[in-house]
Amino acid sequence: MALRRLARVPASSSSFLRSLSAVAPPSGDTSSASPSNLAHHLLDEFARPRASRDADRLRGLAAHLTAPAVESVLVRLPSWRHALDFFSWADEQPGFRHSCYSLNAMASRLPRHQSAHLERLVTKALAAGCSMTPGALGFLLRCLGAAGLPDTASLVFDGARTHLGCAPNSYTFNCLLDSLAKAGRADDAETRLQEMVATCGEGSVDKYTLTSLLQCYCNAGRPDGANGVFERMSQRGWVDERVITMLAVAFSKWGKVDGAVELLGRMEALGMRPSEKTLSVLVHGFVKQRRVDKAIEMFDKMATYGFVADLSMYSVLIEGLCKDKEIGKAVKLFEDMKSSEVAPDVRLLKKMVEAFCHEGDFAIVGPFINENAAQLKPGSVIALYNVVLEGLVNHGQAEAAYQLLTSMICGVQEISEGLTVGAHVVDTGQDVKPNSDSFNIVVCGLCKVKKLDDALALIKDMVSFGCKGKLLMFNDLIYELCNLDRLDEGYELLNQMKDLRVIPSEFTYNSLFYGICRRKDPNGALDLLREMRTNGHKPWVKNCTEMVQQLCFSGRITEALEFLEEMLKMGFLPDIVTYSAAMNGLCKAGEVDNALGIFRDISAKYYLPDVVAHNILINGFRISGKLNEAQEIMEEMLEKGLFPSIVTYNLMIDVWCKSGNIEKAVDCLNKMVDEEESPTVVTYTSLIDGLCTAGRPDEAIGLWHKMSDKGCAPNKIAYSAFVNGLCKCGRVETALTYYDEMMTKGFELDTFSSLYFINVLISNGNATKGCDLLKEILQKDMTHSDDLKMVGLVNKAVEELSKDGRTSPDISILVEKGLISRAQIMHKKDGNN
């Protein structure tokens, strides 16, 4: 918009709003048109669409255009758009210049959300040097404040003297302060106040000045500043009802309701009457603070002043009482409201019913609805019933909700006596039809308690009843069906959704996808994925991973890999977690080289494999005995800038121990400590076993004590590895000590390790202890005759103990009891062989 010419007009020229007659001159006579007649013709043209305006007539009118006529037209056009169009047209006419009054007329027409137009208009007015009176400047400053443009208001004020020919006075300062107050610019307002005093004198600061400053602090949320201004006004006797109301409202918004009440008392002490707004704000403030008793005091005070409470006021109090579980008081106030001939709306009725249901007072819900729903439309009545249904579901009474909904479908509206909520009739005396929300509430509730057959029956009733249903209920039911491997019924529901034009979501498809994955059906999964792709949905990573894991656990590794390949062809890139599951399956099947192939492929094409993927390969090579390859993967991971996890360190410590590189294993433990990675019992167990294997039992014992000192409690595996390791190193007595400690903590060696330990004890001269342990094992029948290694260890122990005079009688007893007969037979057979 071009604002090219703004006239410098004397202060005595046209006022902002002139009273103009609407008498039209004779048709076509514009040369002698009065301002009122000219305005009439301009209104006639600019009220029309632009394309239908008479260009010749407009040219004739433009020749007689005056600022008063423009001002008159601007304030009378039907919308701000028409006004802006006319303002721009007038600005372009030769010989015409806008005055400050036409500028202000245009500024007054622009709504707040069109502040950009106002800002451009004012900026151009400054540049054009439009002469202004203090009154016109003040009006413009207020317009800018109302539009939320305090910075522009300050810019205009500062440029008024040099660009607009208007020296600021107390009025224009007050208008500027008002603009800053609306924006809560307290610091700027204080600065301008000081400037006002310096320019206009201390006497220029009046009641209106400080009122604006008070409003500024209130809008800025600065209680201390507001209190300071209020005290200054009190000292000068400028406190009135408006001032106290303003501060009381602000205190209530700040949560300082007690301070607002104190102000109210002060107002009453001064003989002032609090406004209805003030008391209403206090009621709301107390309710918000959950102090409904004080809110009711304010409510009662309103009555003493003759204010009549409306539905909004009653609603906030009743809802506050309901939140505080003061149901009796809420009902009483509700009855008082009706006695005052204030009718409840459906929102308040829903809140009341919700409160009854929350407290489990279902017996009074029916009578309450019957009494109050008569004036409601059927659509609003069912909203009340839906609250009841939801209340029943939330109270664990999904079956009662199911029966109530079923009876509503049949037109009975009652709950049978057999249900735990008790017998209570909720017949409204009118035909209440359930809607989709009703079915949604109950179906979701039945899904929570796994009553899926009832939920399916409701779906059929819903369709026959003509309701469409909600996406949530279908999703919940499909999800639960698939969790129980009722996949076919899930697919039936999917087709039913489509028939009802309920669009399946990504959750819908992924619930079915999960069911298919549980069935290890890659072909069915791929068919569903194709439909998902068509509808713009993606499979969830956990479901893809589940499919790959299930196939790998079943030994169907080839199918798992084919599934991943088909996903890629469809445009679904499996997550690294899914690929890791495939690699893990290959490693467990002994196909670690193929797992490495996948690893290399995804590294080159799709992802940087994470630490977990590297750990899977390291573990695979470790199990397969390819220890050098495991170490290479570890080094590669470090080169990529990945940080080893505790699992990585544990695996590598085991690898280095098994490869005889015990120093690297020890260094790895030290590195873990340096990096503040707390070693686990697995870490210590692997290294202790490695030290024992390397013939370094003293270091193993030292590490065992260090583990305990670090608060890492050994488990059964740790004790087993330590005892066996000490035995390998010939430290049998020490091993026996830790064996006894192990037993006192409730841990036991497995049968094979126990038999090995028994033979070590016997061979080291402790036949008595060995015999005692053997008797315990044989009496527990823990040996397996089909395990040749285990039987061999038993036979070897029996043979040595039979030779020892201290233990041979015990062996004879065991033979008599038949506890070692099979072992002896096996031994004889082995001897004959």
C-alpha positions in Angstrom: 0.0 0.0 0.0 1.4 3.3 -1.0 0.9 6.2 1.4 2.6 8.9 -0.7 1.1 12.1 0.5 -0.1 13.1 3.9 -1.2 16.7 4.4 -0.1 19.0 7.2 -3.4 20.2 8.5 -4.1 22.8 11.2 -5.2 21.6 14.6 -8.6 23.2 14.1 -9.5 21.1 11.0 -11.9 18.2 10.9 -12.6 16.1 14.0 -12.1 12.3 13.8 -15.8 11.4 13.5 -18.1 13.9 11.8 -21.8 13.7 11.6 -22.6 13.8 8.0 -26.0 13.8 6.2 -26.7 11.1 3.6 -28.6 13.3 1.1 -27.4 12.5 -2.4 -26.9 15.2 -5.1 -28.6 14.9 -8.4 -27.3 12.1 -10.6 -24.0 13.0 -12.2 -23.7 16.3 -10.4 -20.3 16.0 -8.5 -18.8 19.4 -9.2 -20.8 21.1 -6.5 -21.0 18.1 -4.1 -20.9 18.8 -0.4 -18.6 16.6 1.7 -21.6 14.6 2.8 -22.8 14.1 -0.7 -19.3 13.3 -1.9 -19.0 10.7 0.9 -22.3 9.2 -0.1 -21.2 8.7 -3.7 -17.8 7.3 -2.7 -19.5 4.9 -0.3 -21.8 3.8 -3.1 -18.8 2.9 -5.3 -16.4 1.3 -2.8 -19.1 -0.8 -1.2 -19.2 -2.7 -4.5 -16.7 -5.3 -5.8 -13.8 -3.7 -7.5 -14.7 -5.0 -11.0 -18.2 -3.4 -10.9 -17.1 0.1 -10.0 -17.7 3.0 -12.4 -14.3 4.3 -13.4 -15.6 7.5 -15.0 -17.6 8.4 -12.0 -14.7 7.7 -9.7 -12.5 10.1 -11.7 -15.1 12.8 -11.3 -15.3 12.2 -7.6 -11.5 12.2 -7.2 -11.4 15.8 -8.4 -13.3 16.9 -5.4 -11.8 14.6 -2.8 -11.3 16.1 0.6 -9.8 14.7 3.8 -13.1 15.1 5.8 -14.9 13.1 3.1 -12.3 10.4 3.1 -12.5 10.2 6.9 -16.3 9.8 6.7 -16.1 7.1 4.1 -13.4 5.1 6.0 -15.5 4.8 9.2 -18.7 3.8 7.2 -17.4 1.2 4.8 -18.6 -2.4 5.7 -15.2 -3.9 6.4 -11.6 -3.1 7.0 -10.7 -4.6 3.6 -13.0 -2.1 1.9 -11.6 0.7 4.0 -8.0 -0.2 3.1 -8.8 -0.4 -0.5 -10.4 3.0 -0.4 -7.6 4.5 1.6 -5.0 3.3 -0.9 -7.2 4.6 -3.8 -7.5 8.0 -2.2 -3.7 8.2 -1.6 -3.1 7.7 -5.3 -5.4 10.5 -6.5 -3.6 13.7 -7.8 -3.8 16.7 -5.5 -5.1 14.7 -2.5 -3.2 14.4 0.8 -4.3 12.3 3.8 -4.7 14.1 7.1 -3.9 12.8 10.5 -7.7 12.2 10.9 -8.0 10.0 7.8 -4.9 8.2 8.9 -6.4 7.6 12.3 -9.7 6.5 10.8 -7.9 3.9 8.8 -5.9 2.8 11.8 -9.1 2.4 13.9 -10.5 0.0 11.2 -7.6 -2.5 11.1 -8.2 -5.5 13.4 -5.4 -6.7 15.7 -4.4 -9.6 13.5 -3.7 -7.1 10.7 -1.0 -5.3 12.6 1.4 -5.6 9.7 -0.8 -3.2 7.6 -0.9 -0.8 10.5 2.8 -0.9 11.0 3.4 -0.1 7.3 0.9 2.7 7.3 2.5 4.4 10.3 6.0 4.0 9.0 5.1 5.7 5.7 3.2 8.4 7.6 6.4 9.2 9.6 8.4 9.3 6.4 5.8 11.6 4.7 5.7 14.0 7.7 2.0 14.0 8.4 1.2 16.8 10.7 -0.6 15.7 13.9 -2.3 17.3 16.9 -1.6 15.8 20.4 -5.1 14.4 20.4 -4.5 12.7 17.0 -1.1 11.4 18.1 -2.6 10.0 21.3 -5.3 8.2 19.4 -2.8 6.7 17.0 -0.6 5.5 20.0 -3.6 3.8 21.5 -4.4 2.1 18.2 -0.8 0.8 18.1 -1.0 -0.4 21.7 -4.3 -2.3 20.9 -2.6 -3.9 17.9 0.2 -5.2 20.1 2.8 -2.9 18.5 4.5 -1.1 21.5 7.8 -0.7 19.7 6.1 1.0 16.8 4.2 3.2 19.3 7.5 4.2 20.9 9.0 4.9 17.4 6.1 7.2 16.5 6.2 9.0 19.8 10.0 9.7 19.5 9.5 10.9 15.9 6.5 13.1 16.6 8.4 16.3 17.3 10.7 16.1 14.3 8.5 14.3 11.7 4.9 15.0 12.7 5.2 18.5 14.1 3.7 17.5 17.4 5.5 18.2 20.7 4.6 15.5 23.3 2.5 16.5 26.3 1.1 14.7 29.3 -1.8 13.3 27.2 0.5 11.8 24.6 2.7 10.4 27.4 -0.3 8.8 29.0 -1.3 7.3 25.7 2.2 5.9 25.2 2.1 4.4 28.7 -1.2 2.8 28.0 0.3 1.1 24.9 3.3 -0.1 26.9 0.9 -1.3 29.6 -1.0 -3.5 27.3 2.2 -5.3 26.3 3.4 -5.6 29.9 6.6 -3.6 29.1 7.1 -2.4 32.7 10.8 -1.3 32.5 10.1 0.7 29.3 7.0 2.3 31.1 9.1 3.3 34.1 11.7 4.9 31.7 9.0 6.8 29.9 7.4 7.9 33.2 10.7 9.5 34.2 10.9 11.2 30.8 7.4 12.5 31.3 8.3 14.0 34.6 11.4 15.6 33.1 9.5 17.0 30.2 6.1 18.0 31.6 6.9 18.3 35.3 5.9 16.2 38.4 2.4 17.6 38.3 1.8 15.9 34.9 1.7 12.5 36.7 -2.0 11.9 37.5 -4.3 9.1 38.4 -4.5 7.9 34.8 -0.7 7.8 34.5 -0.3 5.5 37.5 -3.3 3.4 36.5 -1.5 2.6 33.2 1.7 1.8 35.1 -0.2 -0.5 37.5 -1.8 -2.3 34.6 1.6 -2.6 33.0 3.0 -4.4 36.1 -0.1 -6.6 36.3 0.3 -7.6 32.7 4.0 -8.2 33.2 3.3 -10.6 36.1 5.4 -8.5 38.6 3.6 -8.3 41.9 6.2 -6.3 43.7 6.1 -3.5 41.1 2.3 -3.6 41.1 2.2 -3.2 44.9 4.6 -0.3 44.7 2.4 1.6 42.2 -0.7 0.8 44.3 0.9 2.3 47.4 1.8 5.4 45.5 -1.8 5.7 44.3 -3.1 5.1 47.8 -0.9 7.9 49.2 -2.4 10.3 46.7 -6.0 9.2 47.2 -6.3 7.9 43.7 -7.5 4.4 44.5 -10.9 3.6 43.1 -13.0 0.5 42.3 -11.3 0.1 38.9 -7.8 0.2 40.4 -8.6 -2.3 43.2 -10.4 -4.6 40.8 -7.5 -4.5 38.4 -5.0 -5.5 41.1 -7.4 -8.1 42.7 -7.8 -9.8 39.3 -4.0 -9.8 38.8 -3.5 -11.3 42.3 -6.0 -14.1 41.5 -4.2 -14.9 38.2 -0.9 -15.1 40.1 -2.4 -17.6 42.5 -2.3 -15.0 45.3 -6.0 -15.3 46.0 -5.6 -14.4 49.7 -4.0 -11.1 48.7 -7.0 -10.5 46.3 -9.4 -11.1 49.2 -7.5 -8.6 51.4 -7.9 -6.0 48.6 -11.6 -6.8 48.5 -11.8 -6.1 52.2 -10.0 -2.9 51.7 -12.4 -1.9 49.0 -15.4 -2.6 51.2 -13.8 -0.6 54.1 -13.6 2.4 51.8 -17.3 2.1 51.0 -16.7 0.8 47.5 -18.8 -1.9 45.9 -16.8 -4.8 44.3 -17.8 -5.5 40.8 -19.4 -8.8 39.7 -16.2 -9.5 37.7 -14.0 -9.1 40.7 -16.0 -11.6 42.8 -16.3 -14.0 39.9 -12.5 -13.9 39.4 -12.0 -14.7 43.1 -14.4 -17.6 42.9 -12.5 -19.1 39.9 -9.1 -18.4 41.6 -10.1 -20.3 44.8 -11.5 -23.2 42.8 -8.3 -23.4 40.9 -6.4 -23.6 44.2 -8.7 -26.4 45.3 -10.1 -24.1 48.1 -13.7 -24.5 47.2 -14.9 -23.5 50.7 -13.4 -20.0 50.2 -14.9 -20.0 46.7 -18.3 -20.6 48.1 -17.8 -17.7 50.6 -17.1 -15.4 47.6 -20.2 -16.9 45.9 -22.4 -16.1 48.9 -20.9 -12.6 49.0 -22.0 -12.1 45.4 -25.6 -12.9 46.5 -25.4 -10.3 49.2 -24.6 -7.7 46.6 -27.5 -8.8 44.5 -25.5 -10.4 41.7 -27.3 -13.3 40.1 -25.1 -16.3 39.4 -25.3 -17.8 35.9 -24.6 -21.4 34.8 -20.9 -20.7 34.3 -20.5 -19.7 38.0 -22.5 -22.7 39.3 -20.6 -25.0 37.0 -17.2 -24.0 38.3 -18.2 -24.4 41.9 -20.0 -27.8 41.4 -17.1 -29.1 39.4 -14.7 -28.0 42.1 -16.7 -29.8 44.7 -16.8 -32.9 42.6 -13.0 -32.8 42.2 -12.7 -32.6 46.0 -15.1 -35.6 46.3 -17.7 -33.4 48.1 -20.5 -35.1 46.2 -23.2 -34.3 48.7 -22.4 -30.5 48.7 -22.2 -30.6 44.9 -25.7 -32.2 44.7 -27.1 -29.6 47.1 -25.6 -26.7 45.1 -26.9 -28.3 41.9 -30.4 -28.4 43.4 -30.1 -24.8 44.5 -29.1 -23.9 41.0 -32.2 -25.5 39.6 -34.3 -23.8 42.2 -32.9 -20.5 40.9 -34.3 -21.5 37.5 -30.8 -22.0 36.0 -31.0 -25.0 33.8 -27.9 -27.3 33.7 -26.3 -28.0 30.3 -25.0 -31.4 29.2 -21.4 -30.5 30.2 -22.3 -30.0 33.8 -24.6 -33.1 33.8 -21.7 -35.1 32.5 -19.4 -33.8 35.2 -21.9 -34.8 37.8 -22.4 -38.3 36.4 -18.7 -38.7 36.1 -18.3 -37.8 39.8 -20.9 -40.3 40.8 -19.2 -43.0 38.7 -15.8 -42.2 40.1 -17.1 -42.7 43.6 -18.8 -45.9 42.5 -22.3 -44.5 43.3 -23.9 -46.1 40.3 -27.2 -46.6 42.2 -28.0 -42.9 42.0 -26.9 -42.4 38.4 -30.1 -43.6 37.0 -32.5 -41.4 39.0 -30.2 -38.4 38.4 -30.3 -38.9 34.6 -34.0 -39.5 34.7 -34.6 -36.3 36.6 -32.4 -34.0 34.6 -32.1 -35.3 31.0 -35.7 -34.6 30.0 -34.9 -31.2 28.4 -31.8 -32.6 26.5 -31.7 -33.8 23.0 -31.2 -37.6 22.5 -27.7 -37.0 21.3 -26.9 -35.3 24.6 -28.6 -38.0 26.6 -26.5 -40.7 25.1 -23.4 -38.7 26.1 -24.5 -39.1 29.7 -24.9 -42.8 29.3 -21.5 -43.0 27.7 -20.1 -41.5 30.9 -21.8 -44.3 32.9 -20.4 -46.9 30.5 -16.9 -45.5 30.9 -17.3 -45.4 34.7 -18.3 -49.0 34.8 -15.3 -50.0 32.7 -12.9 -47.9 34.9 -14.3 -49.7 38.0 -13.5 -53.1 36.6 -17.2 -53.7 35.6 -16.8 -54.2 31.9 -19.3 -57.0 31.9 -21.9 -54.7 33.5 -21.1 -52.1 30.9 -21.6 -54.8 28.2 -25.0 -55.8 29.6 -26.1 -52.1 29.9 -25.1 -51.4 26.4 -26.8 -54.6 25.2 -30.0 -53.6 27.0 -29.8 -50.2 25.5 -29.7 -51.7 22.0 -32.8 -53.7 22.9 -34.5 -50.6 24.4 -34.6 -51.8 28.0 -31.9 -49.7 29.7 -31.2 -51.7 32.8 -28.5 -53.7 34.6 -29.4 -57.0 36.0 -29.1 -57.9 39.7 -26.5 -60.6 39.1 -23.8 -58.1 38.5 -21.6 -56.7 41.3 -22.7 -53.1 40.7 -26.1 -54.1 42.1 -29.6 -53.7 40.7 -30.4 -50.2 39.5 -32.7 -49.2 36.6 -31.4 -46.4 34.4 -34.4 -46.1 32.1 -34.7 -42.6 30.8 -38.3 -42.9 29.7 -37.3 -42.2 26.2 -35.7 -44.1 23.3 -31.9 -43.6 23.8 -29.9 -45.1 21.0 -26.2 -45.9 21.6 -23.7 -44.3 19.3 -20.2 -45.2 18.1 -18.7 -43.8 21.3 -20.8 -46.2 23.3 -19.5 -49.2 21.5 -16.0 -47.9 21.5 -16.0 -47.6 25.3 -17.4 -51.1 26.0 -15.4 -52.9 23.4 -12.1 -51.4 24.6 -13.2 -52.3 28.2 -13.9 -55.9 27.2 -10.5 -56.1 25.5 -8.8 -55.1 28.7 -10.4 -58.0 30.6 -9.8 -60.3 27.7 -13.6 -60.9 27.0 -12.9 -61.0 23.3 -16.0 -63.1 22.4 -18.3 -60.5 24.0 -16.4 -57.8 22.2 -16.8 -59.6 18.8 -20.5 -60.0 19.6 -20.8 -56.3 20.2 -19.2 -55.5 16.9 -21.9 -57.5 15.1 -24.6 -55.7 17.1 -23.0 -52.4 16.3 -23.1 -53.1 12.6 -26.7 -54.3 12.6 -27.5 -51.2 14.7 -26.1 -48.9 12.0 -23.1 -47.5 13.8 -19.7 -47.2 12.2 -17.5 -47.7 15.3 -14.2 -46.1 16.1 -10.7 -46.9 15.0 -9.5 -47.4 18.6 -12.0 -50.3 19.3 -11.0 -52.1 16.2 -7.3 -51.7 17.0 -7.7 -52.9 20.5 -9.6 -56.0 19.5 -7.4 -56.9 16.6 -4.3 -56.5 18.9 -5.8 -58.8 21.6 -6.9 -61.4 19.0 -3.4 -61.5 17.5 -1.8 -61.8 20.9 -4.0 -64.9 21.5 -3.1 -66.3 18.0 -6.6 -65.7 16.7 -5.2 -64.2 13.6 -8.1 -65.3 11.2 -10.6 -63.4 13.3 -8.2 -60.4 13.3 -8.3 -60.4 9.5 -12.1 -60.7 9.5 -12.2 -57.5 11.6 -9.8 -55.8 9.2 -12.1 -56.5 6.3 -15.1 -55.3 8.4 -13.3 -52.1 9.0 -12.9 -51.5 5.3 -16.5 -52.3 4.7 -17.5 -49.7 7.3 -15.0 -47.2 5.8 -13.0 -47.1 9.0 -9.5 -46.6 7.7 -6.9 -49.0 9.2 -4.0 -47.3 10.8 -0.3 -48.4 11.1 -1.2 -49.9 14.5 -3.9 -52.0 12.9 -1.6 -53.5 10.3 1.3 -54.0 12.7 -0.9 -55.9 15.2 -1.8 -58.3 12.4 1.9 -58.4 11.3 2.9 -59.4 14.8 0.3 -62.3 14.7 1.7 -63.5 11.4 5.3 -63.3 12.7 4.3 -65.4 15.7 3.1 -68.0 13.3 6.4 -67.9 11.4 4.6 -67.3 8.1 6.9 -65.2 5.9 4.7 -65.4 2.9 1.7 -64.1 4.8 3.8 -61.4 6.3 5.1 -60.3 2.8 1.5 -60.1 1.5 0.5 -57.9 4.4 3.6 -55.7 3.9 2.6 -55.1 0.3 -0.8 -53.9 1.4 0.9 -51.7 4.1 3.1 -50.1 1.5 0.1 -49.4 -0.7 -1.6 -47.6 2.2 1.6 -45.7 3.2 2.3 -47.6 6.4 5.6 -49.0 7.7 6.2 -52.2 9.6 7.5 -51.8 13.2 11.1 -52.9 13.8 10.2 -55.2 16.7 7.8 -57.2 14.4 10.4 -57.6 11.6 12.9 -58.7 14.3 10.4 -61.1 15.7 9.9 -62.7 12.3 13.6 -63.1 11.7 14.2 -64.5 15.2 11.3 -67.0 15.0 12.5 -68.3 11.7 16.1 -68.5 12.9 15.1 -70.3 16.2 13.2 -72.8 14.0 16.3 -73.4 11.9 14.7 -71.7 8.9 17.6 -69.3 8.3 17.3 -69.3 4.5 13.7 -68.2 4.8 14.7 -65.5 7.2 17.2 -64.1 4.8 14.7 -64.3 1.9 12.2 -62.4 4.0 14.7 -59.6 4.5 15.5 -59.5 0.8 11.8 -59.2 -0.1 11.4 -56.4 2.4 14.2 -54.5 0.6 12.5 -55.1 -2.8 9.3 -53.6 -1.5 11.2 -50.5 -0.3 11.2 -51.3 3.4 14.8 -51.1 4.8 15.1 -53.4 7.8 16.5 -51.9 10.9 20.0 -52.8 12.1 18.3 -54.6 15.0 16.5 -56.9 12.5 19.7 -57.6 10.6 21.4 -58.3 13.9 18.8 -60.9 14.7 19.5 -62.6 11.4 23.3 -62.5 12.1 22.7 -63.9 15.5 20.6 -66.8 14.1 23.4 -67.6 11.6 26.0 -67.6 14.3 24.0 -69.9 16.5 23.7 -72.2 13.5 27.4 -72.2 13.1 27.3 -70.1 9.9 29.4 -67.3 11.2 31.0 -66.6 7.8 27.6 -66.0 6.3 26.8 -63.7 9.2 30.0 -61.8 8.4 28.8 -61.6 4.8 25.6 -59.8 5.9 27.6 -57.6 8.2 29.8 -56.5 5.3 26.8 -56.0 3.0 24.8 -53.8 5.3 28.0 -51.8 6.1 28.6 -51.1 2.5 25.0 -50.3 1.5 22.8 -49.3 4.4 24.0 -48.8 8.0 27.1 -48.5 10.1 26.5 -51.6 12.3 26.3 -50.7 16.0 28.1 -52.2 19.0 25.5 -55.0 19.3 26.0 -56.2 15.8 29.8 -56.3 16.4 29.3 -58.2 19.6 27.2 -60.8 17.8 30.0 -61.4 15.4 32.7 -61.5 18.1 30.6 -64.0 20.0 30.0 -66.1 16.9 33.8 -66.3 16.1 34.5 -67.0 19.8 32.1 -69.9 19.9 33.4 -71.3 16.7 37.0 -71.1 17.9 38.0 -68.4 15.4 39.7 -66.3 18.0 41.8 -64.2 15.6 38.7 -63.2 13.6 37.0 -62.2 16.8 39.9 -59.9 17.6 39.8 -58.4 14.1 36.2 -57.5 14.5 37.0 -55.8 17.9 39.8 -53.8 16.3 37.5 -52.8 13.4 34.9 -51.6 15.8 37.4 -49.4 17.5 38.6 -48.0 14.2 35.0 -46.9 13.4 34.9 -44.9 16.6 32.5 -47.1 18.4 32.8 -47.5 22.1 32.9 -51.1 23.4 30.2 -52.1 25.8 30.6 -54.3 28.9 29.5 -57.2 26.7 32.3 -56.5 24.3 34.9 -56.4 27.0 33.6 -59.6 28.5 33.7 -61.4 25.2 37.2 -60.2 24.4 38.5 -61.1 27.8 37.2 -64.6 27.2 38.7 -64.6 23.7 42.1 -63.6 24.9 42.0 -66.0 27.8 41.2 -68.9 25.5 43.9 -67.9 23.1 46.5 -67.8 25.9 46.9 -64.0 25.6 46.3 -63.5 29.3 48.1 -60.1 29.5 45.7 -58.6 27.0 42.8 -59.9 29.1 44.3 -58.2 32.2 44.9 -55.0 30.3 41.3 -55.1 29.1 40.0 -55.3 32.7 42.2 -52.3 33.6 40.9 -50.4 30.7 37.3 -51.1 31.7 38.1 -49.6 35.2 39.8 -46.6 33.6 36.7 -45.9 31.4 34.5 -46.3 34.4 32.8 -49.4 33.0 32.1 -51.6 36.1 33.3 -55.1 35.5 30.6 -57.7 36.0 30.7 -61.2 37.5 31.1 -62.5 34.0 34.2 -60.3 33.5 35.9 -61.6 36.6 34.8 -65.2 36.0 36.4 -65.3 32.5 39.6 -63.7 33.7 39.9 -65.9 36.8 39.4 -69.0 34.7 42.0 -67.7 32.2 44.6 -67.1 35.0 44.0 -70.6 36.4 44.4 -72.1 32.9 47.6 -70.1 32.5 48.9 -71.6 35.8 48.7 -68.3 37.7 46.5 -69.3 40.7 47.8 -66.7 43.1 46.7 -63.9 40.7 43.4 -65.7 40.3 42.9 -65.7 44.1 43.8 -62.0 44.3 41.3 -61.1 41.5 38.7 -63.2 43.4 39.1 -61.1 46.5 39.2 -57.9 44.4 35.8 -58.9 42.9 34.3 -59.2 46.4 35.9 -55.9 47.5 34.3 -54.1 44.5 30.9 -55.4 45.7 30.5 -57.8 42.8 29.0 -61.0 44.4 30.1 -64.3 42.8 27.4 -66.6 41.4 27.3 -70.3 40.9 29.2 -70.2 37.6 31.9 -68.0 39.1 32.4 -70.5 42.0 32.4 -73.5 39.7 35.0 -71.9 37.4 37.2 -70.9 40.4 37.1 -74.3 42.1 37.8 -76.2 38.9 40.6 -73.7 38.0 42.3 -74.2 41.4 42.0 -77.9 41.0 43.8 -77.7 37.6 46.6 -75.7 39.2 47.0 -78.3 42.0 45.6 -76.0 44.7 43.2 -78.7 45.9 43.0 -77.6 49.6 42.3 -74.0 48.5 39.7 -75.3 46.1 38.1 -77.2 48.9 37.9 -74.1 51.0 36.0 -72.2 48.3 33.9 -75.2 47.6 32.7 -75.2 51.2 32.1 -71.4 51.0 30.1 -72.0 47.9 27.9 -74.6 49.6 27.2 -72.3 52.5 25.9 -69.7 50.1 23.5 -72.2 48.6 25.4 -72.9 45.4 26.2 -76.4 44.1 28.5 -77.6 41.4 26.9 -79.3 38.5 27.1 -83.2 38.5 30.0 -83.4 36.0 32.1 -80.7 37.9 31.3 -82.5 41.2 32.5 -85.8 39.9 35.7 -84.2 38.5 36.3 -82.5 41.9 35.7 -85.8 43.7 38.4 -87.5 41.6 40.8 -84.6 42.2 40.2 -84.9 46.0 40.8 -88.7 45.9 44.0 -88.4 43.8 45.3 -85.8 46.3 44.8 -88.0 49.3 41.5 -86.7 50.6 39.5 -89.9 49.9 37.2 -89.4 52.9 35.9 -86.0 51.6 35.7 -87.5 48.1 33.7 -90.5 49.3 31.3 -88.2 51.2 30.6 -86.1 48.1 30.2 -89.2 46.0 27.5 -90.6 48.3 25.6 -87.3 48.1 25.6 -87.4 44.4 24.6 -91.1 44.1 21.8 -90.7 46.7 20.4 -87.8 44.7 20.5 -90.0 41.6 22.2 -87.1 39.6 24.2 -89.3 37.3 23.1 -90.3 33.9 24.0 -93.9 32.7 23.9 -92.7 29.0 26.7 -90.1 29.6 29.9 -92.1 29.2 32.1 -89.4 30.5 30.1 -89.1 33.7 29.9 -92.8 34.2 33.6 -93.1 33.6 34.3 -90.5 36.4 32.0 -92.4 38.8 33.8 -95.7 38.0 37.2 -94.2 38.5 36.2 -92.8 41.9 34.6 -96.1 43.0 37.7 -98.0 41.9 40.1 -95.8 43.9 37.8 -95.6 46.9 37.4 -99.4 46.9 41.2 -99.8 47.3 41.3 -97.4 50.3 40.6 -99.1 53.6 39.1 -96.0 55.0 36.4 -95.8 52.3 36.0 -99.3 51.1 33.2 -100.2 53.6 31.2 -97.2 52.5 31.5 -98.4 48.9 30.3 -101.8 49.9 27.2 -100.2 51.5 26.6 -98.3 48.3 26.8 -101.5 46.4 24.3 -103.2 48.7 21.9 -100.3 48.3 22.3 -100.7 44.5 23.5 -97.1 44.1 26.6 -98.0 42.2 25.7 -101.3 40.7 25.2 -99.9 37.2 28.4 -98.1 37.5 30.3 -101.2 38.4 28.7 -103.1 35.5 29.8 -100.3 33.2 33.3 -100.4 34.7 33.5 -104.2 34.3 32.4 -103.9 30.7 35.0 -101.2 30.1 37.7 -103.4 31.8 36.8 -106.4 29.6 37.0 -104.2 26.5 
